[in-house]
Amino acid sequence: MIKQLSMAVVLLGATGFAGQAISADVVSLRGVTDLDQESTAPELKHYQKDGEPITRDYVQQPPLIPHKIDGYWINHKSNKCLTCHSWANYKQAGATKISQTHFEDRDKHVLANVSARRYFCTQCHVPQVEAPPLVENTFKPITAISGK
């Protein structure tokens, strides 16, 4: 029992020492302000207004969501996206319909419903906010696929 207790104290001591050595090198995104001091909250980002589909930047890019999705439930029982984007509802909603590829399994067998691997939309599709880029980017999308 004493041997186990001694080993636990040694492990805790080593962990604490290692934690102190690591924390000196870590820089927080909030700067040097401690949690218990006042700090400023990040600026609230605004979603783009619901509108036309956003232009894609590369071949096979999943379409971006041109509206906010706060409060959308997507779980194993329901998917709020299907309210507007399902093949049954897209015309009424004025939304883009789900691609046929979302109705295929990994062996390309056509299914009657959205494939389980494509059901959780936000795995690939994300809404856009009006915010400056986090890092500088000089990327330029191609205008056409060349036959070369």
MARBA-3410 file (N, C-alpha, C, O; in Angstrom, 1 decimal):
148
0.8,-1.2,0.0,0.0,0.0,0.0,0.9,1.3,0.0,0.6,2.2,-0.8 ~ 1.9,1.3,0.8,2.8,2.5,0.9,3.6,2.6,-0.4,3.8,3.7,-0.8 ~ 4.0,1.5,-1.0,4.7,1.5,-2.2,3.8,2.1,-3.3,4.3,2.9,-4.1 ~ 2.5,1.7,-3.4,1.6,2.3,-4.4,1.4,3.8,-4.2,1.4,4.5,-5.1 ~ 1.3,4.2,-2.9,1.1,5.6,-2.6,2.3,6.4,-3.0,2.2,7.5,-3.5
3.5,5.9,-2.7,4.8,6.5,-3.1,4.9,6.7,-4.6,5.3,7.7,-5.1 ~ 4.5,5.7,-5.3,4.5,5.7,-6.8,3.6,6.8,-7.3,3.9,7.5,-8.2 ~ 2.4,6.9,-6.7,1.4,7.9,-7.1,1.9,9.3,-6.9,1.7,10.2,-7.7 ~ 2.6,9.5,-5.8,3.2,10.9,-5.4,4.3,11.2,-6.4,4.4,12.3,-6.9 ~ 5.1,10.2,-6.8,6.2,10.4,-7.8,5.6,10.8,-9.1,6.0,11.7,-9.8
4.5,10.0,-9.5,3.9,10.3,-10.8,3.2,11.7,-10.9,3.3,12.4,-11.8 ~ 2.5,12.0,-9.8,1.9,13.3,-9.7,3.0,14.4,-9.8,2.8,15.5,-10.5 ~ 4.0,14.3,-9.0,5.1,15.2,-9.0,5.7,15.4,-10.4,6.0,16.5,-10.8 ~ 6.0,14.3,-11.1,6.6,14.4,-12.4,5.6,15.0,-13.4,6.0,15.8,-14.3 ~ 4.4,14.7,-13.3,3.4,15.3,-14.2,3.3,16.8,-14.0,3.2,17.5,-14.9
3.2,17.2,-12.7,3.1,18.6,-12.4,4.3,19.3,-12.9,4.2,20.5,-13.4 ~ 5.5,18.8,-12.8,6.7,19.4,-13.2,6.7,19.6,-14.7,7.1,20.6,-15.3 ~ 6.3,18.5,-15.4,6.3,18.5,-16.9,5.3,19.5,-17.4,5.5,20.2,-18.3 ~ 4.1,19.6,-16.7,3.1,20.5,-17.0,3.6,21.9,-16.9,3.2,22.8,-17.8 ~ 4.4,22.3,-15.9,4.9,23.6,-15.8,5.9,23.9,-16.9,5.9,25.0,-17.4
6.7,23.0,-17.3,7.7,23.2,-18.3,7.0,23.5,-19.7,7.4,24.3,-20.5 ~ 5.9,22.7,-19.9,5.2,22.9,-21.2,4.4,24.2,-21.2,4.4,24.9,-22.2 ~ 3.7,24.6,-20.1,2.9,25.7,-20.1,3.6,27.0,-20.4,3.0,28.0,-20.8 ~ 4.9,27.1,-20.1,5.7,28.3,-20.3,5.8,28.5,-21.8,6.0,29.7,-22.2 ~ 5.7,27.5,-22.7,5.9,27.7,-24.1,4.6,27.9,-24.8,4.6,28.3,-26.0
3.4,27.7,-24.2,2.1,27.8,-24.8,1.7,29.2,-24.8,1.7,29.9,-23.7 ~ 1.2,29.7,-25.9,0.7,31.1,-26.0,-0.8,31.0,-26.3,-1.2,30.4,-27.3 ~ -1.6,31.6,-25.5,-3.1,31.5,-25.6,-3.5,32.5,-26.7,-2.9,33.5,-27.0 ~ -4.6,32.2,-27.4,-5.2,33.1,-28.4,-5.7,34.3,-27.8,-5.8,35.4,-28.4 ~ -6.0,34.3,-26.4,-6.5,35.5,-25.8,-5.3,36.4,-25.3,-5.6,37.4,-24.7
-4.1,36.0,-25.5,-2.9,36.7,-25.1,-2.5,36.4,-23.7,-2.6,35.2,-23.3 ~ -2.0,37.3,-23.0,-1.4,37.0,-21.7,-2.4,37.3,-20.6,-2.0,37.1,-19.4 ~ -3.6,37.6,-20.9,-4.7,37.8,-19.9,-5.1,36.5,-19.2,-5.4,35.6,-19.9 ~ -5.0,36.5,-17.9,-5.4,35.3,-17.2,-6.9,35.2,-17.3,-7.7,36.1,-17.5 ~ -7.4,33.9,-17.0,-8.9,33.7,-17.1,-9.7,34.5,-16.1,-10.8,34.9,-16.4
-9.1,34.8,-14.9,-9.8,35.5,-13.9,-9.7,37.0,-14.1,-10.3,37.8,-13.3 ~ -9.0,37.5,-15.1,-9.0,38.9,-15.4,-10.0,39.2,-16.5,-10.4,38.3,-17.2 ~ -10.3,40.5,-16.6,-11.2,40.9,-17.7,-10.5,40.7,-19.0,-9.3,41.0,-19.2 ~ -11.2,40.2,-20.0,-10.7,40.1,-21.3,-11.8,40.5,-22.3,-13.0,40.5,-21.9 ~ -11.5,40.8,-23.5,-12.5,41.1,-24.5,-13.0,39.9,-25.2,-12.1,39.1,-25.6
-14.2,39.8,-25.5,-14.8,38.7,-26.3,-14.4,38.9,-27.7,-14.3,40.1,-28.2 ~ -14.3,37.8,-28.5,-14.1,38.0,-29.9,-15.2,38.7,-30.6,-16.4,38.6,-30.1 ~ -15.0,39.4,-31.7,-16.0,40.1,-32.4,-17.0,39.1,-33.0,-16.6,38.1,-33.5 ~ -18.3,39.4,-32.8,-19.3,38.5,-33.4,-19.3,38.6,-34.9,-19.3,39.6,-35.5 ~ -19.3,37.4,-35.5,-19.2,37.3,-37.0,-20.6,37.2,-37.5,-21.5,36.6,-36.9
-20.9,37.8,-38.6,-22.2,37.8,-39.2,-22.2,36.9,-40.4,-21.3,36.9,-41.3 ~ -23.3,36.0,-40.5,-23.4,35.1,-41.6,-23.9,35.9,-42.8,-24.6,36.9,-42.7 ~ -23.5,35.4,-43.9,-24.0,36.1,-45.2,-25.5,35.9,-45.2,-26.1,34.9,-44.7 ~ -26.2,36.8,-45.9,-27.6,36.7,-46.1,-27.9,35.5,-47.0,-27.1,35.2,-47.9 ~ -29.1,34.8,-46.8,-29.5,33.7,-47.6,-29.5,34.2,-49.1,-30.1,35.2,-49.4
-28.8,33.5,-49.9,-28.8,33.9,-51.3,-28.4,32.9,-52.3,-28.6,31.7,-52.0 ~ -27.9,33.3,-53.4,-27.4,32.4,-54.4,-26.3,31.5,-53.9,-25.6,31.9,-53.0 ~ -26.2,30.3,-54.5,-25.1,29.4,-54.2,-23.7,30.1,-54.3,-23.5,31.0,-55.2 ~ -22.8,29.8,-53.4,-21.5,30.5,-53.4,-20.6,29.7,-54.4,-20.6,28.5,-54.5 ~ -19.9,30.5,-55.2,-19.0,29.9,-56.2,-18.0,29.0,-55.6,-17.4,29.3,-54.5
-17.7,27.8,-56.2,-16.8,26.9,-55.7,-15.4,27.2,-56.2,-15.2,27.8,-57.3 ~ -14.4,26.9,-55.4,-13.0,27.3,-55.8,-12.2,26.2,-56.4,-11.2,26.5,-57.0 ~ -12.6,25.0,-56.3,-11.9,23.9,-56.9,-12.8,22.7,-57.2,-13.9,22.6,-56.7 ~ -12.4,21.9,-58.1,-13.2,20.7,-58.6,-13.5,19.8,-57.4,-12.6,19.6,-56.5 ~ -14.7,19.3,-57.3,-15.1,18.4,-56.2,-15.3,19.1,-54.9,-15.4,18.4,-53.9
-15.2,20.4,-54.8,-15.4,21.1,-53.5,-16.9,21.0,-53.1,-17.8,21.2,-53.9 ~ -17.2,20.6,-51.9,-18.6,20.5,-51.5,-19.1,21.9,-51.5,-18.5,22.9,-51.1 ~ -20.4,22.1,-51.9,-21.0,23.5,-51.9,-21.0,24.1,-50.5,-21.1,23.4,-49.5 ~ -20.7,25.4,-50.5,-20.8,26.1,-49.2,-22.2,26.5,-48.9,-23.0,26.6,-49.8 ~ -22.6,26.6,-47.6,-23.9,26.9,-47.2,-24.1,28.4,-47.2,-23.4,29.1,-46.5
-25.0,29.0,-48.1,-25.1,30.4,-48.2,-26.2,31.0,-47.2,-26.8,32.0,-47.5 ~ -26.3,30.4,-46.0,-27.2,30.9,-45.0,-26.8,30.4,-43.6,-26.0,29.5,-43.5 ~ -27.3,31.0,-42.5,-26.9,30.5,-41.2,-27.6,29.2,-40.9,-28.8,29.0,-41.4 ~ -27.0,28.4,-40.1,-27.6,27.1,-39.7,-27.8,27.0,-38.2,-27.9,25.9,-37.7 ~ -27.7,28.1,-37.5,-27.9,28.0,-36.0,-29.2,27.4,-35.7,-30.2,27.7,-36.2
-29.2,26.4,-34.8,-30.4,25.7,-34.4,-30.8,24.6,-35.3,-31.8,24.0,-35.0 ~ -30.1,24.3,-36.3,-30.4,23.2,-37.2,-30.0,21.9,-36.4,-28.9,21.7,-36.0 ~ -31.0,21.0,-36.3,-30.7,19.7,-35.7,-30.3,18.7,-36.8,-31.0,18.5,-37.8 ~ -29.2,18.0,-36.6,-28.8,17.0,-37.5,-28.3,15.8,-36.6,-27.2,15.9,-36.1 ~ -29.1,14.8,-36.4,-28.7,13.7,-35.6,-29.3,12.4,-36.3,-29.9,12.5,-37.3
-29.2,11.3,-35.6,-29.6,10.0,-36.2,-31.1,10.0,-36.4,-31.6,9.1,-37.2 ~ -31.9,10.9,-35.8,-33.3,10.8,-35.9,-33.9,11.9,-36.9,-34.9,11.7,-37.5 ~ -33.2,13.0,-37.0,-33.7,14.0,-37.9,-32.6,14.8,-38.5,-31.4,14.9,-38.0 ~ -32.9,15.5,-39.7,-31.9,16.3,-40.4,-32.7,17.5,-40.9,-33.4,17.4,-41.9 ~ -32.5,18.7,-40.3,-33.2,19.9,-40.6,-32.9,20.3,-42.1,-33.8,20.9,-42.7
-31.7,20.0,-42.6,-31.3,20.4,-44.0,-32.3,19.8,-45.0,-32.6,20.4,-46.0 ~ -32.8,18.6,-44.7,-33.7,17.9,-45.6,-35.0,18.6,-45.8,-35.8,18.3,-46.7 ~ -35.4,19.4,-44.8,-36.7,20.1,-44.9,-36.7,20.9,-46.2,-37.8,21.0,-46.8 ~ -35.6,21.5,-46.6,-35.6,22.3,-47.8,-34.9,21.6,-49.0,-35.2,21.8,-50.1 ~ -33.9,20.9,-48.7,-33.0,20.4,-49.8,-33.3,19.0,-50.3,-32.7,18.5,-51.2
-34.3,18.3,-49.7,-34.7,17.0,-50.1,-35.3,17.1,-51.5,-35.8,18.1,-51.9 ~ -35.3,16.0,-52.3,-35.8,16.0,-53.6,-37.3,16.3,-53.6,-37.9,16.8,-54.6 ~ -38.0,16.0,-52.5,-39.4,16.2,-52.4,-39.7,17.7,-52.1,-40.8,18.2,-52.5 ~ -38.8,18.4,-51.5,-39.1,19.8,-51.0,-38.3,20.9,-51.7,-38.7,22.1,-51.5 ~ -37.3,20.6,-52.5,-36.4,21.7,-52.9,-37.0,22.7,-53.8,-36.7,23.9,-53.7
-38.0,22.3,-54.7,-38.6,23.3,-55.5,-39.5,24.3,-54.7,-39.4,25.5,-55.0 ~ -40.3,23.8,-53.8,-41.1,24.6,-53.0,-40.2,25.6,-52.2,-40.6,26.8,-52.0 ~ -39.1,25.1,-51.7,-38.2,25.9,-50.8,-37.3,26.9,-51.6,-36.7,27.8,-51.0 ~ -37.2,26.6,-52.9,-36.3,27.4,-53.7,-34.8,27.1,-53.4,-34.0,28.0,-53.5 ~ -34.6,25.9,-53.0,-33.2,25.5,-52.5,-32.6,24.5,-53.5,-33.3,24.0,-54.4
-31.3,24.3,-53.4,-30.6,23.4,-54.2,-30.9,22.0,-53.8,-30.9,21.7,-52.6 ~ -31.2,21.1,-54.7,-31.6,19.7,-54.3,-30.3,18.9,-54.0,-29.2,19.3,-54.5 ~ -30.4,17.9,-53.2,-29.3,17.1,-52.8,-28.8,16.4,-54.1,-29.6,15.9,-54.9 ~ -27.5,16.3,-54.2,-26.9,15.6,-55.4,-27.3,14.1,-55.4,-27.5,13.5,-54.3 ~ -27.4,13.5,-56.5,-27.6,12.1,-56.7,-26.6,11.2,-55.9,-26.9,10.1,-55.5
-25.3,11.8,-55.9,-24.3,11.0,-55.2,-24.6,10.8,-53.7,-24.0,9.9,-53.1 ~ -25.5,11.6,-53.1,-25.8,11.4,-51.7,-26.8,10.2,-51.5,-27.1,9.8,-50.4 ~ -27.2,9.6,-52.6,-28.1,8.5,-52.6,-27.5,7.2,-53.0,-28.1,6.2,-53.4 ~ -26.1,7.1,-52.9,-25.4,6.0,-53.3,-24.6,5.5,-52.1,-24.1,6.3,-51.3 ~ -24.4,4.2,-52.0,-23.5,3.6,-50.9,-22.1,3.6,-51.5,-21.9,4.0,-52.6
-21.2,3.1,-50.7,-19.8,3.2,-51.1,-19.5,2.3,-52.3,-18.4,2.4,-52.9 ~ -20.4,1.3,-52.6,-20.2,0.4,-53.7,-21.1,0.9,-54.9,-21.2,0.2,-55.9 ~ -21.5,2.2,-54.9,-22.3,2.8,-56.0,-23.7,2.2,-56.2,-24.2,2.4,-57.3 ~ -24.2,1.5,-55.2,-25.6,1.0,-55.3,-26.5,2.2,-55.0,-26.3,2.9,-54.0 ~ -27.5,2.4,-55.8,-28.5,3.5,-55.6,-29.4,3.1,-54.5,-30.0,2.0,-54.4
-29.7,4.1,-53.6,-30.5,3.9,-52.4,-31.8,4.7,-52.5,-31.8,5.7,-53.3 ~ -32.8,4.4,-51.8,-34.1,5.2,-51.8,-33.9,6.4,-50.9,-34.6,7.4,-51.2 ~ -33.1,6.4,-50.0,-32.9,7.5,-49.0,-31.5,8.0,-49.0,-30.6,7.3,-49.6 ~ -31.2,9.1,-48.4,-29.8,9.6,-48.3,-29.0,8.6,-47.6,-29.3,8.0,-46.6 ~ -27.8,8.3,-48.2,-26.8,7.4,-47.6,-26.4,7.8,-46.2,-26.3,9.0,-45.9
-26.2,6.8,-45.4,-25.7,7.1,-44.0,-24.4,7.9,-44.0,-24.2,8.7,-43.1 ~ -23.6,7.6,-44.9,-22.3,8.3,-45.0,-22.4,9.7,-45.5,-21.4,10.5,-45.4 ~ -23.5,10.1,-46.0,-23.7,11.5,-46.5,-24.8,12.2,-45.8,-25.2,13.3,-46.1 ~ -25.4,11.6,-44.7,-26.5,12.1,-44.0,-26.1,13.3,-43.1,-27.0,14.2,-42.9 ~ -24.9,13.4,-42.5,-24.5,14.5,-41.6,-23.9,15.6,-42.5,-22.7,15.6,-42.6
-24.7,16.5,-43.0,-24.3,17.5,-44.0,-23.1,18.3,-43.6,-22.2,18.6,-44.4 ~ -23.0,18.7,-42.3,-22.0,19.6,-41.9,-20.6,18.9,-41.8,-19.6,19.5,-41.3 ~ -20.5,17.6,-42.1,-19.2,17.0,-42.3,-18.4,17.6,-43.4,-17.2,17.8,-43.4 ~ -19.2,18.0,-44.4,-18.5,18.6,-45.7,-19.0,20.0,-46.0,-18.2,20.8,-46.5 ~ -20.2,20.3,-45.7,-20.8,21.6,-46.0,-20.7,22.5,-44.8,-21.1,22.1,-43.7
-20.3,23.8,-45.1,-20.1,24.7,-44.0,-20.7,26.1,-44.4,-20.6,26.5,-45.5 ~ -21.3,26.8,-43.4,-21.8,28.2,-43.7,-20.6,29.1,-43.7,-19.6,28.9,-43.1 ~ -20.7,30.2,-44.4,-19.7,31.2,-44.5,-20.1,32.5,-43.7,-21.2,32.9,-43.7 ~ -19.1,33.1,-43.1,-19.3,34.3,-42.3,-18.5,35.4,-43.0,-17.5,35.1,-43.7 ~ -18.9,36.6,-42.7,-18.2,37.8,-43.3,-17.1,38.1,-42.3,-17.3,38.8,-41.3
-15.9,37.5,-42.5,-14.8,37.7,-41.6,-13.5,37.7,-42.4,-13.4,37.1,-43.5 ~ -12.5,38.4,-41.9,-11.2,38.4,-42.6,-10.6,37.0,-42.5,-10.8,36.3,-41.5 ~ -9.8,36.7,-43.4,-9.1,35.3,-43.4,-8.2,35.3,-42.1,-7.6,36.3,-41.8 ~ -8.0,34.1,-41.6,-7.2,33.9,-40.4,-5.7,34.0,-40.8,-4.9,34.4,-40.0 ~ -5.4,33.5,-42.0,-4.0,33.6,-42.5,-4.0,34.2,-43.9,-5.1,34.0,-44.6
-3.0,34.8,-44.3,-2.9,35.4,-45.7,-3.0,34.2,-46.7,-2.5,33.1,-46.5 ~ -3.7,34.5,-47.8,-4.0,33.4,-48.8,-3.9,34.1,-50.2,-4.6,35.0,-50.4 ~ -3.1,33.5,-51.0,-3.0,34.1,-52.4,-3.6,33.1,-53.4,-3.3,33.2,-54.6 ~ -4.4,32.1,-52.9,-5.0,31.1,-53.8,-5.8,31.8,-54.9,-6.6,32.7,-54.6 ~ -5.7,31.3,-56.1,-6.6,31.7,-57.2,-7.2,30.5,-57.8,-6.5,29.6,-58.2
-8.6,30.4,-57.8,-9.2,29.3,-58.4,-9.0,29.2,-59.9,-8.8,30.2,-60.6 ~ -9.1,28.0,-60.4,-8.9,27.8,-61.9,-10.3,28.2,-62.5,-11.3,28.1,-61.9 ~ -10.2,28.7,-63.7,-11.4,29.1,-64.4,-12.0,27.9,-65.3,-13.2,27.9,-65.6 ~ -11.2,27.0,-65.6,-11.6,25.8,-66.4,-10.6,24.7,-66.3,-9.4,25.0,-66.0 ~ -11.0,23.5,-66.5,-10.1,22.4,-66.5,-9.5,22.2,-67.9,-10.2,22.1,-68.9
-8.2,22.3,-67.9,-7.6,22.2,-69.3,-7.5,20.7,-69.7,-7.4,19.8,-68.9 ~ -7.4,20.5,-71.0,-7.4,19.2,-71.6,-5.9,18.7,-71.8,-5.7,17.7,-72.4 ~ -5.0,19.4,-71.2,-3.6,19.1,-71.4,-3.2,17.9,-70.5,-2.0,17.5,-70.5
END
